[in-house]
Amino acid sequence: MKETHVLENVPTSQLKNRLLSSLINHDFRRLVTHLQPVDLKLGDVIYTAGDTIENVYFPETAVVSLLSTLENGDTTEVGLIGNEGMVGLSVFLGGSITPERALVLLSGKALKMPASLLTAELKLGSTIQLQLLRYTRSFLALVTQSVICSQHHSLETRFARWLLMMHNYSQSHTLNLTHEMVSGMIGTRRAGVSMATRELRQQKLIKSARGAITILDRDGLERVACECYAIIHEEFERLHETQLVSKPTLNHRA
Protein backbone atom coordinates (compact mmCIF):
# COMPACT_ATOMS: atom_id res chain seq x y z
CA MET A 1 0.00 0.00 0.00
CA LYS A 2 1.76 3.12 -1.24
CA GLU A 3 0.92 6.58 0.10
CA THR A 4 1.23 9.73 -1.99
CA HIS A 5 0.86 13.42 -1.16
CA VAL A 6 -1.91 15.14 0.76
CA LEU A 7 -4.64 16.71 -1.36
CA GLU A 8 -4.84 20.43 -1.83
CA ASN A 9 -6.04 23.23 -4.12
CA VAL A 10 -9.78 22.58 -4.02
CA PRO A 11 -11.51 22.64 -6.45
CA THR A 12 -9.87 21.62 -9.74
CA SER A 13 -9.23 18.04 -10.86
CA GLN A 14 -11.69 15.16 -11.01
CA LEU A 15 -12.74 13.20 -7.97
CA LYS A 16 -13.67 9.58 -8.74
CA ASN A 17 -15.18 8.41 -5.46
CA ARG A 18 -18.89 9.07 -5.91
CA LEU A 19 -19.69 9.23 -2.22
CA LEU A 20 -17.20 12.06 -1.63
CA SER A 21 -18.10 13.80 -4.88
CA SER A 22 -21.72 14.04 -3.73
CA LEU A 23 -20.86 16.22 -0.72
CA ILE A 24 -21.71 19.90 -0.76
CA ASN A 25 -18.65 22.09 -1.22
CA HIS A 26 -18.17 23.44 2.30
CA ASP A 27 -18.36 19.95 3.83
CA PHE A 28 -15.88 18.62 1.31
CA ARG A 29 -13.46 21.50 1.90
CA ARG A 30 -13.46 20.65 5.59
CA LEU A 31 -12.59 17.01 4.83
CA VAL A 32 -10.12 17.43 2.01
CA THR A 33 -7.12 18.34 4.16
CA HIS A 34 -7.51 15.01 5.98
CA LEU A 35 -7.69 12.84 2.83
CA GLN A 36 -4.51 11.01 1.88
CA PRO A 37 -4.20 9.50 -1.63
CA VAL A 38 -2.94 5.91 -1.55
CA ASP A 39 -2.18 3.28 -4.17
CA LEU A 40 -3.74 -0.07 -3.28
CA LYS A 41 -2.19 -3.18 -4.82
CA LEU A 42 -3.79 -6.50 -5.67
CA GLY A 43 -3.66 -8.70 -2.58
CA ASP A 44 -3.14 -5.87 -0.06
CA VAL A 45 -4.91 -6.62 3.23
CA ILE A 46 -6.40 -3.39 4.58
CA TYR A 47 -7.93 -4.97 7.69
CA THR A 48 -8.05 -8.43 9.20
CA ALA A 49 -11.03 -9.59 11.27
CA GLY A 50 -10.85 -8.21 14.79
CA ASP A 51 -8.66 -5.22 13.87
CA THR A 52 -9.35 -1.79 15.28
CA ILE A 53 -10.21 0.46 12.34
CA GLU A 54 -7.73 3.31 12.38
CA ASN A 55 -8.42 4.60 8.86
CA VAL A 56 -11.34 4.50 6.43
CA TYR A 57 -10.83 4.29 2.66
CA PHE A 58 -12.77 5.81 -0.23
CA PRO A 59 -11.86 3.82 -3.37
CA GLU A 60 -11.46 5.70 -6.62
CA THR A 61 -10.24 3.03 -9.05
CA ALA A 62 -9.38 0.26 -6.57
CA VAL A 63 -11.88 -2.44 -5.58
CA VAL A 64 -11.93 -4.06 -2.13
CA SER A 65 -13.59 -7.34 -1.12
CA LEU A 66 -14.91 -7.97 2.39
CA LEU A 67 -14.36 -11.60 3.39
CA SER A 68 -15.84 -13.63 6.21
CA THR A 69 -13.48 -16.40 7.38
CA LEU A 70 -14.28 -19.64 9.21
CA GLU A 71 -12.03 -21.33 11.77
CA ASN A 72 -10.82 -23.79 9.12
CA GLY A 73 -9.67 -20.92 6.90
CA ASP A 74 -12.49 -21.10 4.34
CA THR A 75 -13.61 -17.67 3.15
CA THR A 76 -16.66 -16.20 1.47
CA GLU A 77 -17.09 -12.71 0.10
CA VAL A 78 -19.81 -10.72 1.87
CA GLY A 79 -19.40 -7.48 -0.05
CA LEU A 80 -17.58 -5.58 -2.80
CA ILE A 81 -16.62 -1.93 -2.41
CA GLY A 82 -15.64 0.31 -5.29
CA ASN A 83 -15.91 3.99 -6.13
CA GLU A 84 -19.49 4.18 -4.85
CA GLY A 85 -18.60 3.72 -1.21
CA MET A 86 -16.27 3.46 1.75
CA VAL A 87 -14.20 0.72 3.36
CA GLY A 88 -14.63 0.83 7.13
CA LEU A 89 -18.39 1.14 7.37
CA SER A 90 -18.33 -0.14 10.97
CA VAL A 91 -17.02 3.29 12.02
CA PHE A 92 -20.13 4.96 10.60
CA LEU A 93 -22.31 2.40 12.38
CA GLY A 94 -20.73 3.22 15.73
CA GLY A 95 -18.13 0.45 15.95
CA SER A 96 -14.36 0.46 15.92
CA ILE A 97 -13.65 -3.23 15.26
CA THR A 98 -14.00 -4.85 11.86
CA PRO A 99 -15.64 -8.31 11.70
CA GLU A 100 -14.30 -9.04 8.20
CA ARG A 101 -11.03 -9.10 6.31
CA ALA A 102 -10.72 -6.36 3.68
CA LEU A 103 -8.69 -7.51 0.67
CA VAL A 104 -7.80 -5.52 -2.46
CA LEU A 105 -9.12 -7.29 -5.58
CA LEU A 106 -8.35 -4.64 -8.20
CA SER A 107 -5.28 -2.45 -7.91
CA GLY A 108 -5.94 1.26 -8.02
CA LYS A 109 -6.20 4.51 -6.13
CA ALA A 110 -8.12 5.36 -2.97
CA LEU A 111 -8.38 8.20 -0.47
CA LYS A 112 -7.58 7.41 3.16
CA MET A 113 -8.80 9.32 6.22
CA PRO A 114 -8.37 8.71 9.96
CA ALA A 115 -11.45 7.04 11.42
CA SER A 116 -11.45 9.46 14.35
CA LEU A 117 -11.85 12.41 11.98
CA LEU A 118 -14.78 10.75 10.22
CA THR A 119 -16.44 10.22 13.61
CA ALA A 120 -15.91 13.89 14.45
CA GLU A 121 -17.33 14.94 11.07
CA LEU A 122 -20.46 12.88 11.61
CA LYS A 123 -21.15 14.79 14.83
CA LEU A 124 -21.30 18.04 12.82
CA GLY A 125 -24.29 16.89 10.78
CA SER A 126 -22.25 16.92 7.58
CA THR A 127 -23.78 15.75 4.27
CA ILE A 128 -21.43 12.77 4.48
CA GLN A 129 -23.81 11.34 7.08
CA LEU A 130 -26.71 11.38 4.59
CA GLN A 131 -24.59 9.86 1.83
CA LEU A 132 -23.28 7.12 4.14
CA LEU A 133 -26.86 6.31 5.19
CA ARG A 134 -27.84 5.91 1.55
CA TYR A 135 -24.73 3.87 0.80
CA THR A 136 -25.29 1.61 3.84
CA ARG A 137 -28.80 0.81 2.62
CA SER A 138 -27.46 -0.21 -0.79
CA PHE A 139 -24.56 -2.15 0.69
CA LEU A 140 -26.90 -4.13 2.97
CA ALA A 141 -29.03 -4.92 -0.08
CA LEU A 142 -25.90 -6.30 -1.76
CA VAL A 143 -25.06 -8.45 1.27
CA THR A 144 -28.62 -9.76 1.54
CA GLN A 145 -28.86 -10.62 -2.14
CA SER A 146 -25.45 -12.31 -2.05
CA VAL A 147 -26.63 -14.59 0.78
CA ILE A 148 -29.77 -15.55 -1.17
CA CYS A 149 -27.66 -16.09 -4.28
CA SER A 150 -25.25 -18.47 -2.53
CA GLN A 151 -28.13 -20.61 -1.28
CA HIS A 152 -30.31 -20.84 -4.37
CA HIS A 153 -28.29 -20.38 -7.55
CA SER A 154 -25.85 -22.58 -9.43
CA LEU A 155 -22.12 -22.01 -9.32
CA GLU A 156 -22.02 -21.08 -13.02
CA THR A 157 -24.68 -18.37 -12.68
CA ARG A 158 -23.11 -17.03 -9.45
CA PHE A 159 -19.69 -16.91 -11.10
CA ALA A 160 -21.13 -15.03 -14.09
CA ARG A 161 -22.81 -12.55 -11.74
CA TRP A 162 -19.56 -11.97 -9.83
CA LEU A 163 -17.54 -11.46 -13.03
CA LEU A 164 -20.06 -8.86 -14.22
CA MET A 165 -19.80 -6.96 -10.94
CA MET A 166 -16.01 -6.96 -11.15
CA HIS A 167 -16.15 -5.88 -14.80
CA ASN A 168 -18.32 -2.90 -13.83
CA TYR A 169 -15.47 -1.63 -11.67
CA SER A 170 -12.57 -2.56 -13.94
CA GLN A 171 -11.13 -0.31 -16.63
CA SER A 172 -10.16 -3.42 -18.59
CA HIS A 173 -11.89 -6.50 -19.97
CA THR A 174 -9.14 -8.60 -18.35
CA LEU A 175 -9.32 -9.28 -14.61
CA ASN A 176 -6.07 -10.35 -12.98
CA LEU A 177 -7.47 -13.08 -10.75
CA THR A 178 -6.43 -16.64 -10.01
CA HIS A 179 -8.92 -19.48 -9.58
CA GLU A 180 -7.80 -19.72 -5.96
CA MET A 181 -8.69 -16.07 -5.33
CA VAL A 182 -12.08 -16.44 -7.01
CA SER A 183 -12.89 -19.57 -5.01
CA GLY A 184 -12.40 -17.60 -1.81
CA MET A 185 -14.70 -14.87 -3.06
CA ILE A 186 -17.68 -16.98 -4.08
CA GLY A 187 -17.31 -19.62 -1.37
CA THR A 188 -16.48 -22.75 -3.35
CA ARG A 189 -13.52 -25.02 -4.00
CA ARG A 190 -10.93 -24.17 -6.61
CA ALA A 191 -12.04 -27.17 -8.67
CA GLY A 192 -15.54 -25.68 -8.83
CA VAL A 193 -14.17 -22.40 -10.20
CA SER A 194 -12.17 -24.33 -12.80
CA MET A 195 -15.33 -26.18 -13.88
CA ALA A 196 -17.40 -22.98 -14.07
CA THR A 197 -14.61 -21.26 -16.01
CA ARG A 198 -14.52 -24.12 -18.48
CA GLU A 199 -18.29 -23.92 -19.01
CA LEU A 200 -18.20 -20.17 -19.66
CA ARG A 201 -15.17 -20.58 -21.89
CA GLN A 202 -16.92 -23.24 -23.98
CA GLN A 203 -19.76 -20.77 -24.55
CA LYS A 204 -17.12 -18.25 -25.74
CA LEU A 205 -18.13 -15.78 -23.03
CA ILE A 206 -14.69 -15.58 -21.45
CA LYS A 207 -11.15 -16.75 -21.99
CA SER A 208 -8.76 -17.60 -19.23
CA ALA A 209 -5.03 -17.78 -18.81
CA ARG A 210 -2.84 -18.26 -15.78
CA GLY A 211 -3.86 -15.55 -13.29
CA ALA A 212 -6.23 -13.76 -15.66
CA ILE A 213 -9.83 -13.95 -16.90
CA THR A 214 -10.90 -11.94 -19.96
CA ILE A 215 -14.54 -11.15 -20.69
CA LEU A 216 -15.28 -11.68 -24.41
CA ASP A 217 -19.08 -11.39 -24.52
CA ARG A 218 -20.61 -9.28 -21.77
CA ASP A 219 -24.16 -9.54 -23.14
CA GLY A 220 -23.88 -13.31 -23.18
CA LEU A 221 -22.52 -13.29 -19.65
CA GLU A 222 -25.53 -11.24 -18.52
CA ARG A 223 -27.85 -13.85 -20.03
CA VAL A 224 -26.09 -16.59 -18.05
CA ALA A 225 -25.90 -14.68 -14.76
CA CYS A 226 -28.57 -15.17 -12.13
CA GLU A 227 -31.23 -12.55 -11.45
CA CYS A 228 -29.19 -11.24 -8.52
CA TYR A 229 -26.92 -9.27 -10.84
CA ALA A 230 -29.77 -7.13 -12.16
CA ILE A 231 -31.18 -6.60 -8.65
CA ILE A 232 -27.83 -5.48 -7.22
CA HIS A 233 -27.01 -3.33 -10.26
CA GLU A 234 -30.37 -1.53 -10.09
CA GLU A 235 -29.92 -0.86 -6.38
CA PHE A 236 -26.58 0.86 -6.95
CA GLU A 237 -27.98 2.78 -9.90
CA ARG A 238 -30.67 4.13 -7.57
CA LEU A 239 -27.95 5.07 -5.10
CA HIS A 240 -26.16 7.10 -7.76
CA GLU A 241 -29.37 8.81 -8.84
CA THR A 242 -30.18 9.97 -5.29
CA GLN A 243 -26.75 11.39 -4.55
CA LEU A 244 -26.41 15.14 -4.53
CA VAL A 245 -25.40 16.74 -7.81
CA SER A 246 -22.86 19.17 -6.34
CA LYS A 247 -19.47 17.64 -7.15
CA PRO A 248 -16.39 19.40 -5.77
CA THR A 249 -13.12 18.70 -7.52
CA LEU A 250 -9.51 18.72 -6.43
CA ASN A 251 -5.89 18.60 -7.51
CA HIS A 252 -3.30 16.01 -6.51
CA ARG A 253 -0.01 17.63 -5.63
CA ALA A 254 2.59 16.71 -8.24
N, C-alpha and C positions, 0 to 999 in steps of 0.2 A: 504494500500500500504506500504509494508515493504522494507526499504532500507538496503543493506548490504555493504560490504567494497568496496573501490575503487579498480579498476583493476590494476594489475602490472605484472612484469616479462614477458614481451612479447619477443619471442613467446613461448608458450608451449601447454596449453590445448585447447580444441575444442571451436570454436565460432559458434553458431547456427544461428545467424542472417545472412542471405545470402547477404544482401546488404552490410553490413560491411565486411563480409569475402571476398568480391570481390575487396576490395581496395588494391592497391599496398602497399607494406610493409611500405615505409617511410611515406605515408599519414596516414596509420593506427596508426603507432607509435606516430604521432603527436596528434591524437585524443584520444588515449587510456587512457591517464591520466585524461581526462575529462568525461569518461564514468563511470556511477555509476550503479552497478547491483541493481535491485529492484525486489521484489516479488509482482506480481499483483494478486489480489484475485477476484473471481467471483463477479460481481456487483460493483466493484470499478469504480467510475466516474473520469476519467483522466481530461477531460475538460467538461464544459457545454457551450452551444452556447453563443457567445458573450465574452467569456473569452479571456484575453491576454495570448498567448502561451509563457510560461516561460521556459518550457522544452520540448524536443522532445524525443520520445521513440522508441527504436529498439527492437521489440519483438523477443524473442528466442523461448520460448515454450508457452507463453501467446498468446491469440487472442483477438483483440479489434474490436468492432463494432462501426461504425460511424452512428449516428442516426439524422435524420431531424425531428423536432417536430413542430406541428401546434399549434395555439393558444389554441385549445381545449384539448391539451395534447396528441393527437394521434401521434404516431411515426412510422417511416418507416426507415429501414436500407438502407443507400446509399453506404456502403462499408464495407468490412472486411479486417483487416490487421493482418497478421501473420509474420512468420519469413522471408518473402520475402521483407519486407518493413519498413516503418517508420510512426509513428503516429505524426502528426504535420506538414503535408505536406504544409500547408499554409505558413510556414516560408520559405520553399524552393521557393515558388511561389511569395515571396516578401511581404507577409502579416504578421500581428502579432495577428490577431483576428481569432478565429475559428468560423465558421458558424454552426458547428454541435456539438452534444454531443458525447463524446468518452467513451464507456462503455466496461468494461472487460467481455468477454463472456466465455473464458476459462482461468482458473487460470494458472499461470506459471511465468517464468522469463522474464525480459526485461532489456535493458540497457538504462539508462537515461542520457541526456546531455543537458546543458543549450542551449536554442535557440540562444542566442547571440553568443555563440562559433561556432555553426553551420554556422551562417551568416558570421562570420569572416573567417571560413574555405572555404566557397564558393568563397570568394573574392581572395583566393590564387590559384584558378584553380585546386583544388584537384580532384582526381578521384571520390570522392563522388558526385561531380556535375554531371558527366556522368552517374553514377549509379542511381542517383535520377531522372535524365531525363528519363532514360529507365523505371524506376519504375513508374513514373508519367504517362507515356504513357499506361502502362498496367493497372494501377489503373483506369484511365479514361475509358478504354475499359470495365472494370468491372462495373463501374457506368452506362455507356451507356447501356450495355446489361441488367443490372438489371432493368432499366427503361422500356425497351422494354418488358422484361419478365413480369413485373407487369401489363402491359396493355393488353397482348395478350395470356397469358398462364393460365391454370387452377390452382386453389389453390393446388391441389394434386401434380401436376408436379413441381410447384414452391417450395413447401415444400420439395419434394424429392431432388431437385437441391440444396437447402440450406443445407439440412442434409449432402449431399455428400461433400460440401465445408467445412463444419465444421469437418467432419470426416477426411478430408485430413490433417487438422491441429492437430487433437487430437491424443494422444498416446494411446487412449482407444476406444473400440467400444461403450462405454457408454458415452453419453453426459449429463451432469448435467444441465438440462434446464427445466424450467416449461413451461406450455402452455401459460401462460401470457407473459413470456419473448419472446417466439417464435412469438407470435402474434404481438408484438412490432417491431420485426425484419422484418417480411415479410409483414407488413401493412394490417393486417386483424383482425377480432374479435377473441376473445379466443374460441368462439364456433366453428369458422371455423377451427382453429387448431385442436380442439378436433375431428371434423369430418374427417379431412385429416389424423390425426393419426389413427383413427379407420379404415379407408380404407387401409392404408399401413399395419396396424397390421393384418387385415383380409387376406391380401396377404402374410403374414408371412415374410415381409421384415424388420419389426422392432418389438420391444416390448416396452411397456412403463409402467412406474411405477410413483409414485408421485415424481416429480422433476427430472426425468431421462428418457432418450430415448436411447435404445440400438439397434444398427444396426445389424440385423441377416443375411441379404443377400444383400451385396453391389452390386453385379452384377444385381440382380433384381431391386434394387433401381435405378441403372443407366438406366435400360430399361424404368422405369417409368418417370424419370426426363426429363424435357424439353431440347431442343437442346442447351439452354443457358449454361448448365453445361459444355458440351464439348467445346464450344466456349471460355468460360472463362478459363477453364483448359488449353487449348492449348496456350492461350495468355501468361499465367504465365509460362508454360513450355518454351516458346520462350524467355521469360525474363531470365530464369535461364541459358539457353544455351548461351545467349549473354553476360552474366556477365564474368568478367575477371577471369582467372583460379588461379591467385595468391591468396592464402588464408592464411593470418597471423593467428596465434593462440595465446592464452593467458592463464594465470593462474588466478583463483580467490583466493584472499588471504584467508587463512583458518580462 
